[in-house]
């Protein structure tokens, strides 16, 4: 997955079915995308993926989210229409995930300006269901 274009990345994520309990494919894609960023340490436990920077800062920013969606309802594949991304998960975590993928890279490239290290965690269920 190309992390340079956050809209394209969100569209790619939307097109990966990830109904609750069946999130291995999206977890694989997230892990692969994060491992391609050499400044991140990536850990995997089942379908949960954690990536973090180690900048030696006294504080840490946590970007947490979930990968699952409710069942598909004729809303795949996603589509970009008049600048709006439509599809399962586009207004939930799949729309927000691209930001969390690019944030640590932006911080690492500005290490002296960053006040904290970053951690990304993607769970297979939202916090209210975990």
Buried (B, 14 or more C-beta within 10 A) or exposed (E): BEBEEBEBBBBBBBBBBBEBEBBEEBBBBBBEBBBEBEBBEBEBEEBBBBBBBEBEBEEEBEBBBBBBBEEEEEBBEBBBEEEEBBBBBBEBBBBBBBBBBBBBBEBBEEEEEBEBBBBBBBBBBBEEEE
